[in-house]
Amino acid sequence: MSGSDQFTVGVMGAGLIGLYLGGALQLAGHKVTYFGRERMERALTEAGGLEIDGRRIERRELDYQLVGPSLEGADYTELDVVLVALKVGHIEEMVCPKFGKNALFVSLCNGVQAVRLLQDKLPGHEVVGGMVSFNVIMEGGSLWKASSNGPVVIESHPKTAKLDEAFLKARVPCKLSDNVTSVLWSKLVFNMNNAVHALHGGSLKKELAQRPLRLIIAAAQREALRVCAAEGVQTVKLIPLPMSLVPLLFEMPDFVVNCINSRKIDERSSSSMYEDLSRGAPTEVDYLSGFICQRAAKHGIPVPVNTALTALVKEAEAKRCSPHHSSRELHAKIHEISGWEPSWGSTYCTVM
């Protein structure tokens, strides 16, 4: 990475997260090249540009390159850092231009497998792990905003100190971590909600306002925590609460959780898995709930909730849409597949 305060950035996977982070860095004065698909380029062109938290970038100022065969081998050796915000399943098929040997790749993908997959895809390049702990929404075609709280977390590395400073100057909260593996596993535990939200649909905030749905999430998280322990992974705090107590938070009465969410989650927040199902696209379930099932099988750990959730998301993928199950329907479906019963005695009085 060059010695100046400004550097050149590539964003591989310029979707919601990629455009938000790249746009923030561009507004802070860094040169950014976005690599993405035609669907997003069309949205940017129709909107005339990109607006991030009230700050505008005109379309002509966006260096947006379409991913495709023509990108293979194109010269982008000037890039200092490449933020990878792809779907994990797209890494192996990623079309790569020619990168400089000193370029640093930062994985911001879901799950815990992305760093290894990127290292296999980019032999000879340095790859560090990271994660984004907030959601991004698009309003009116061009207004992009963070819709929940939290920082970008990046693996500590000699080359990432400057990136940390750049994000902070770009008004994006950022932290460096000496234990990014534990961070990624802890985010994976949180992401056990993705399958539940994908199957229920609608607003993430409204989903989390329903205790019957949160009981499913809590059970899936406890299964994931048991897998973490079997893998020898010590989870870390992503919120002011140990990960071991997060399922207990989800099990709390509605008024407790709603009080917290009213300040932290935008009414329009959604999950990427639900968005994928809504577009009839493949999801990342194999790298989230499905990955927990895979590692649990290795250790002989029963994970009935994640097993059922993975199967139900696969079924929805085949139908190319979310089933929009109510909490009662989702409980019944999980019980039918795995025999799981929630350990609670309340009624469905909070079902929407």
PLY file of the C-alpha trace (Angstrom):
ply
format ascii 1.0
element vertex 352
property float x
property float y
property float z
element edge 351
property int vertex1
property int vertex2
end_header
0.00 0.00 0.00
1.37 3.40 -0.94
2.71 5.82 1.62
0.21 8.61 0.91
-3.02 9.13 2.82
-5.02 8.32 -0.31
-5.04 4.93 -1.98
-6.83 3.08 -4.73
-9.60 0.65 -3.82
-11.36 -2.09 -5.74
-14.76 -3.37 -4.64
-15.37 -6.89 -5.89
-19.08 -7.52 -5.52
-20.57 -4.03 -5.76
-23.97 -4.76 -4.27
-25.54 -3.04 -1.27
-22.61 -3.46 1.12
-19.93 -3.02 -1.53
-21.38 0.18 -2.96
-21.97 1.64 0.49
-18.40 1.03 1.67
-16.82 1.95 -1.66
-18.97 5.06 -1.95
-18.03 6.20 1.55
-14.32 5.79 0.74
-14.76 7.61 -2.58
-16.48 10.50 -0.83
-13.48 10.63 1.53
-11.19 11.19 -1.46
-9.98 7.71 -2.35
-10.07 6.39 -5.90
-12.53 3.50 -6.11
-13.30 1.01 -8.87
-16.47 -1.05 -8.51
-16.81 -4.53 -10.03
-20.41 -5.69 -10.22
-23.29 -7.07 -12.19
-25.53 -5.48 -14.78
-28.54 -5.38 -12.46
-26.82 -2.96 -10.09
-25.27 -0.90 -12.88
-28.74 -0.44 -14.34
-30.08 0.73 -10.97
-27.26 3.26 -10.61
-27.76 4.54 -14.14
-31.52 4.94 -13.67
-30.94 6.79 -10.39
-28.26 9.01 -11.92
-25.72 8.12 -9.27
-25.27 7.13 -5.68
-26.22 8.95 -2.51
-24.75 7.76 0.76
-26.22 9.10 3.99
-27.04 12.39 2.27
-23.78 12.70 0.27
-24.03 12.45 -3.51
-21.81 10.80 -6.17
-22.96 11.37 -9.75
-23.10 8.39 -12.11
-20.32 9.80 -14.30
-18.04 9.81 -11.23
-18.55 6.09 -10.57
-15.98 3.78 -12.15
-18.29 0.75 -12.41
-16.93 -2.24 -14.32
-19.20 -5.08 -15.34
-18.12 -8.55 -14.25
-17.70 -10.76 -17.30
-15.20 -12.40 -19.66
-13.83 -9.02 -20.79
-12.62 -8.37 -17.24
-10.36 -11.43 -17.23
-6.75 -10.26 -17.29
-7.58 -6.53 -17.48
-4.87 -4.42 -15.83
-5.80 -3.27 -12.33
-2.33 -3.52 -10.84
-2.70 -0.02 -9.36
-5.19 -1.19 -6.73
-3.83 -1.06 -3.18
-6.72 -2.90 -1.54
-9.65 -4.95 -2.82
-12.76 -5.26 -0.68
-14.49 -8.55 -1.49
-18.22 -8.35 -0.74
-19.37 -11.26 -2.90
-21.75 -14.05 -2.04
-19.51 -16.83 -0.72
-20.78 -19.20 -3.39
-19.60 -16.81 -6.11
-15.94 -16.76 -5.04
-14.88 -19.82 -7.01
-16.42 -18.41 -10.22
-15.07 -14.90 -9.61
-13.65 -13.34 -12.80
-10.34 -11.73 -11.88
-8.53 -8.91 -13.62
-4.76 -8.62 -13.22
-4.01 -7.44 -9.70
-0.70 -6.13 -8.38
1.36 -8.50 -6.27
1.14 -6.13 -3.29
-2.63 -5.71 -3.36
-4.33 -6.66 -0.10
-7.67 -8.51 -0.31
-10.17 -8.01 2.51
-12.95 -10.58 2.73
-16.23 -9.08 3.89
-18.27 -12.14 2.93
-20.65 -14.06 5.17
-19.59 -17.26 6.89
-16.19 -18.52 7.99
-15.00 -20.17 4.76
-14.51 -17.12 2.55
-10.89 -16.37 3.48
-9.76 -19.88 2.60
-11.74 -19.82 -0.65
-10.18 -16.49 -1.61
-6.69 -17.75 -0.78
-7.30 -20.71 -3.09
-8.64 -18.38 -5.79
-5.83 -15.82 -5.45
-2.59 -17.74 -4.82
0.31 -15.46 -4.00
-1.90 -12.63 -2.73
-2.45 -11.58 0.86
-6.01 -12.16 2.10
-7.34 -11.01 5.47
-10.71 -11.65 7.04
-13.34 -9.15 8.01
-17.04 -8.67 8.50
-19.70 -5.97 8.29
-22.00 -5.92 11.29
-24.65 -3.57 9.88
-27.26 -3.82 7.12
-27.58 -1.45 4.17
-30.81 -0.41 2.44
-31.48 1.48 -0.79
-34.13 4.18 -0.91
-35.50 5.74 -4.06
-33.00 3.94 -6.25
-30.01 6.00 -5.18
-30.05 6.66 -1.44
-28.00 4.09 0.45
-27.85 4.08 4.22
-26.73 1.85 7.05
-29.96 0.53 8.56
-28.56 -0.98 11.75
-25.69 -0.23 14.10
-22.25 -1.78 14.27
-18.74 -1.49 12.82
-16.74 -3.01 10.02
-14.26 -5.39 11.67
-11.01 -6.19 9.83
-8.17 -8.52 10.71
-5.15 -6.74 12.15
-2.34 -6.63 9.59
0.49 -4.19 8.80
-1.50 -3.02 5.77
-4.89 -2.63 7.45
-4.07 0.19 9.90
-4.39 2.74 7.10
-7.64 1.15 5.91
-9.03 1.42 9.43
-8.18 5.14 9.46
-9.71 5.59 5.99
-13.02 4.06 7.06
-13.17 6.19 10.19
-12.51 9.34 8.17
-15.22 8.18 5.74
-17.71 8.08 8.67
-17.82 4.28 8.70
-17.18 2.76 12.17
-14.26 0.33 11.92
-12.28 -1.86 14.30
-9.19 -4.01 13.87
-9.15 -7.50 15.43
-6.29 -9.80 16.38
-8.73 -12.72 16.47
-10.83 -12.40 13.34
-11.55 -16.14 13.24
-13.51 -15.84 16.49
-15.22 -12.72 15.14
-16.36 -14.59 12.02
-17.65 -17.55 14.01
-19.49 -15.18 16.36
-21.08 -13.41 13.38
-22.05 -16.84 12.06
-23.93 -17.50 15.31
-25.81 -14.22 14.85
-26.52 -15.16 11.24
-28.63 -18.12 12.35
-31.42 -15.56 12.07
-31.01 -15.33 8.28
-32.81 -18.56 7.48
-35.68 -17.73 9.84
-36.13 -14.30 8.31
-35.89 -15.69 4.78
-38.69 -18.14 5.52
-40.87 -15.58 7.31
-40.14 -12.50 5.19
-41.08 -8.89 5.58
-39.29 -6.42 7.84
-36.40 -7.70 9.94
-37.54 -5.43 12.75
-41.07 -6.89 12.70
-39.69 -10.43 12.60
-37.56 -9.80 15.68
-40.60 -8.31 17.46
-42.20 -11.78 17.55
-41.07 -14.03 20.38
-42.23 -17.27 18.70
-39.81 -16.54 15.83
-37.05 -15.48 18.22
-37.36 -18.81 20.03
-36.43 -20.56 16.77
-33.48 -18.20 16.30
-32.33 -18.79 19.88
-32.47 -22.57 19.44
-30.49 -22.36 16.19
-27.91 -20.12 17.88
-27.48 -22.54 20.79
-26.81 -25.33 18.30
-24.23 -23.13 16.57
-22.57 -22.31 19.90
-22.21 -26.04 20.66
-20.51 -26.47 17.29
-18.20 -23.53 18.08
-17.18 -25.25 21.33
-16.54 -28.55 19.52
-14.38 -26.69 16.96
-12.34 -25.14 19.76
-13.51 -21.63 18.87
-13.96 -19.13 21.66
-16.63 -16.65 20.63
-16.26 -12.91 21.23
-18.65 -10.10 22.01
-20.23 -8.42 18.98
-22.70 -6.55 21.21
-22.31 -5.66 24.91
-23.22 -9.22 25.84
-21.25 -12.50 25.69
-22.30 -14.67 22.73
-23.31 -17.43 25.13
-26.06 -15.14 26.46
-27.35 -13.89 23.10
-29.90 -16.75 22.77
-31.22 -15.76 26.20
-31.71 -12.21 24.92
-33.76 -13.52 21.99
-35.93 -15.47 24.43
-36.76 -12.40 26.50
-40.31 -10.96 26.43
-41.27 -8.82 23.46
-41.22 -5.51 25.35
-37.53 -6.02 26.28
-36.37 -6.88 22.75
-38.57 -4.23 21.13
-37.10 -1.56 23.38
-33.62 -2.45 22.11
-34.57 -2.86 18.44
-36.52 0.41 18.31
-33.21 2.26 18.54
-30.96 -0.02 16.52
-32.82 -1.41 13.48
-34.47 0.52 10.65
-38.05 -0.43 9.84
-36.99 -1.37 6.29
-34.05 -3.61 7.21
-34.01 -7.04 5.64
-31.65 -10.00 5.34
-29.65 -10.88 2.25
-31.09 -14.40 2.30
-34.65 -13.09 2.13
-33.67 -10.72 -0.69
-32.13 -13.65 -2.58
-35.30 -15.72 -2.25
-37.42 -12.75 -3.31
-35.36 -12.48 -6.52
-35.42 -16.23 -7.12
-31.64 -16.37 -6.61
-29.59 -19.02 -4.78
-28.98 -18.23 -1.11
-25.95 -18.63 1.16
-27.70 -21.15 3.41
-25.00 -23.78 2.73
-22.43 -21.42 4.27
-24.57 -20.47 7.28
-27.10 -22.91 8.78
-25.95 -25.61 6.36
-22.32 -25.15 7.42
-23.33 -25.59 11.07
-25.06 -28.85 10.08
-21.94 -30.02 8.25
-19.57 -29.33 11.16
-22.07 -30.73 13.68
-22.15 -34.02 11.77
-18.37 -34.25 12.07
-18.61 -33.94 15.86
-21.77 -36.01 16.32
-23.77 -33.05 17.59
-27.53 -33.04 16.92
-28.71 -29.79 15.33
-32.42 -30.39 14.59
-33.37 -26.72 14.16
-30.59 -25.87 11.71
-31.20 -29.12 9.86
-34.85 -28.21 9.38
-34.13 -24.57 8.51
-31.58 -25.59 5.88
-34.03 -28.03 4.31
-36.83 -25.44 4.28
-34.64 -22.78 2.65
-33.56 -25.31 0.00
-37.22 -26.05 -0.66
-37.91 -22.32 -1.01
-34.94 -21.96 -3.38
-36.46 -24.62 -5.62
-39.71 -22.63 -5.69
-37.75 -19.37 -6.23
-39.62 -17.42 -3.56
-40.03 -17.04 0.18
-42.94 -19.05 1.62
-43.68 -16.22 4.11
-44.48 -18.69 6.87
-46.15 -17.37 10.00
-44.42 -18.27 13.26
-47.01 -20.99 13.89
-46.43 -22.48 10.42
-42.65 -22.35 10.81
-42.79 -24.08 14.19
-44.96 -26.80 12.66
-42.63 -27.24 9.66
-39.55 -27.56 11.88
-41.32 -30.05 14.14
-42.42 -32.08 11.12
-38.87 -32.35 9.80
-36.87 -32.77 13.00
-39.28 -33.29 15.90
-38.05 -30.11 17.61
-40.28 -28.50 20.22
-39.58 -25.09 21.80
-38.96 -25.16 25.53
-41.60 -22.61 26.46
-45.19 -22.58 27.66
-46.53 -19.34 26.21
-49.22 -19.02 23.53
-49.02 -17.48 20.08
-50.49 -14.19 21.27
-47.73 -12.19 19.57
-48.05 -13.78 16.13
-48.66 -11.16 13.43
0 1
1 2
2 3
3 4
4 5
5 6
6 7
7 8
8 9
9 10
10 11
11 12
12 13
13 14
14 15
15 16
16 17
17 18
18 19
19 20
20 21
21 22
22 23
23 24
24 25
25 26
26 27
27 28
28 29
29 30
30 31
31 32
32 33
33 34
34 35
35 36
36 37
37 38
38 39
39 40
40 41
41 42
42 43
43 44
44 45
45 46
46 47
47 48
48 49
49 50
50 51
51 52
52 53
53 54
54 55
55 56
56 57
57 58
58 59
59 60
60 61
61 62
62 63
63 64
64 65
65 66
66 67
67 68
68 69
69 70
70 71
71 72
72 73
73 74
74 75
75 76
76 77
77 78
78 79
79 80
80 81
81 82
82 83
83 84
84 85
85 86
86 87
87 88
88 89
89 90
90 91
91 92
92 93
93 94
94 95
95 96
96 97
97 98
98 99
99 100
100 101
101 102
102 103
103 104
104 105
105 106
106 107
107 108
108 109
109 110
110 111
111 112
112 113
113 114
114 115
115 116
116 117
117 118
118 119
119 120
120 121
121 122
122 123
123 124
124 125
125 126
126 127
127 128
128 129
129 130
130 131
131 132
132 133
133 134
134 135
135 136
136 137
137 138
138 139
139 140
140 141
141 142
142 143
143 144
144 145
145 146
146 147
147 148
148 149
149 150
150 151
151 152
152 153
153 154
154 155
155 156
156 157
157 158
158 159
159 160
160 161
161 162
162 163
163 164
164 165
165 166
166 167
167 168
168 169
169 170
170 171
171 172
172 173
173 174
174 175
175 176
176 177
177 178
178 179
179 180
180 181
181 182
182 183
183 184
184 185
185 186
186 187
187 188
188 189
189 190
190 191
191 192
192 193
193 194
194 195
195 196
196 197
197 198
198 199
199 200
200 201
201 202
202 203
203 204
204 205
205 206
206 207
207 208
208 209
209 210
210 211
211 212
212 213
213 214
214 215
215 216
216 217
217 218
218 219
219 220
220 221
221 222
222 223
223 224
224 225
225 226
226 227
227 228
228 229
229 230
230 231
231 232
232 233
233 234
234 235
235 236
236 237
237 238
238 239
239 240
240 241
241 242
242 243
243 244
244 245
245 246
246 247
247 248
248 249
249 250
250 251
251 252
252 253
253 254
254 255
255 256
256 257
257 258
258 259
259 260
260 261
261 262
262 263
263 264
264 265
265 266
266 267
267 268
268 269
269 270
270 271
271 272
272 273
273 274
274 275
275 276
276 277
277 278
278 279
279 280
280 281
281 282
282 283
283 284
284 285
285 286
286 287
287 288
288 289
289 290
290 291
291 292
292 293
293 294
294 295
295 296
296 297
297 298
298 299
299 300
300 301
301 302
302 303
303 304
304 305
305 306
306 307
307 308
308 309
309 310
310 311
311 312
312 313
313 314
314 315
315 316
316 317
317 318
318 319
319 320
320 321
321 322
322 323
323 324
324 325
325 326
326 327
327 328
328 329
329 330
330 331
331 332
332 333
333 334
334 335
335 336
336 337
337 338
338 339
339 340
340 341
341 342
342 343
343 344
344 345
345 346
346 347
347 348
348 349
349 350
350 351
